Amino acid sequence: MNSDEWIDITAEHCPMTFVRVKLKLEEMASGQTLSVRLNPGEPLANVPRSLQEENYLVSPPQASGNSFIIYVTKP
């Protein structure tokens, strides 16, 4: 999947993982897609769920080495 922007939050800890993604999405236009690299565990469980609760379209996670990538499309 292609993305318009990307962000790596593997160095962040909850709740900053979601906050950093949300701030990046606020800079983007409706319909654009953000690629997010995140760690397994709490970030992988919470960030996609929180984004979906706010009506963002979130792809299933894809393994990428020791981390995962999700694609988030801004409504």
Stockholm file with secondary structure:
# STOCKHOLM 1.0

chainA/1-75         MNSDEWIDITAEHCPMTFVRVKLKLEEMASGQTLSVRLNPGEPLANVPRSLQEENYLVSPPQASGNSFIIYVTKP
#=GR chainA/1-75 SS CCCSEEEECTTCCTTHHHHHHHHHHHTSCTTCEEEEEECTTHHHHHHHHHHHHTTCEECCCEEETTEEEEEEECC
#=GC SS_cons        CCCSEEEECTTCCTTHHHHHHHHHHHTSCTTCEEEEEECTTHHHHHHHHHHHHTTCEECCCEEETTEEEEEEECC
//
